[in-house]
Amino acid sequence: MVKASDVLLILVAIIFPPAAAAFVTGCSCDLLINICLTILGYFPGHIHAFWLIYKKMQAEEKYGYGGFYYTGNGHYQSLNQGSAAPANYGTAGP
């Protein structure tokens, strides 16, 4: 589902693709790739920025809003992976 923040991010990507890449990935290798693609041609930078936004939207649908972190190369990982409570945690024993 597309939210208002995603629409704003798409508008930023249309105006200046490296800014959208920075908002999505932070200061990472993907930002440098997007800057190089934008210098080489304006449309490759757009395609890369839209791809990063699409991957972020997929992660929001899969893990929930804010329940993930960026691991690089368009991949996201859950924040609470492996932190589940034991099977009978908080219950009275037999």
C-alpha positions in Angstrom: 0.0 0.0 0.0 1.4 3.4 -1.0 1.5 6.0 1.8 1.9 9.7 1.6 5.6 9.4 2.6 6.2 7.1 -0.4 4.5 9.6 -2.7 6.7 12.4 -1.3 9.8 10.1 -1.8 8.8 9.5 -5.4 8.5 13.2 -6.0 11.9 13.8 -4.5 13.3 11.0 -6.8 11.8 12.7 -9.8 13.5 16.0 -8.9 16.8 14.7 -7.6 17.4 11.0 -7.5 20.4 10.9 -5.2 18.4 12.7 -2.5 15.8 10.0 -2.6 18.5 7.3 -2.5 20.0 9.0 0.6 16.6 9.1 2.3 16.1 5.4 1.7 19.5 4.0 2.3 21.4 6.6 4.2 25.1 7.1 3.5 25.8 3.8 1.8 27.3 2.3 -1.3 23.8 2.6 -3.0 24.0 6.4 -2.6 27.4 6.5 -4.4 26.0 4.2 -7.1 23.0 6.5 -7.6 25.2 9.6 -7.8 27.4 7.9 -10.5 24.3 6.8 -12.4 22.8 10.3 -12.3 26.1 11.8 -13.5 26.2 9.2 -16.4 22.6 9.9 -17.3 19.7 11.3 -15.6 17.3 8.4 -16.3 19.6 5.6 -14.9 19.7 7.5 -11.7 15.8 7.6 -11.7 15.5 3.9 -12.4 17.9 3.1 -9.5 16.1 5.5 -7.1 12.7 4.1 -8.0 14.0 0.5 -7.5 15.3 1.4 -4.0 11.9 2.9 -3.2 10.1 -0.2 -4.5 12.3 -2.4 -2.3 11.6 -0.3 0.7 7.9 -0.5 0.1 8.2 -4.3 -0.2 10.0 -4.4 3.2 7.3 -2.3 4.8 4.6 -4.7 3.6 6.6 -7.8 4.7 7.9 -6.6 8.1 5.6 -3.7 9.0 6.4 0.0 9.2 9.7 0.5 11.0 10.2 -3.2 11.6 13.2 -3.6 9.4 16.7 -2.2 8.6 18.6 -1.8 5.4 21.4 -4.3 4.9 22.6 -3.1 1.5 22.1 -4.0 -2.1 18.4 -3.5 -1.9 17.9 -6.1 0.9 16.1 -5.5 4.2 16.1 -7.6 7.4 13.7 -7.8 10.2 14.6 -6.0 13.4 13.1 -8.7 15.7 14.6 -11.7 14.0 15.5 -14.4 16.5 14.2 -12.4 19.5 11.0 -14.4 20.1 10.1 -15.4 23.6 10.5 -19.1 24.7 7.5 -21.4 24.2 6.0 -21.2 27.7 7.4 -17.8 28.8 5.2 -16.1 31.3 2.9 -19.0 32.1 2.6 -21.1 35.2 4.4 -24.4 35.0 2.7 -27.8 35.2 
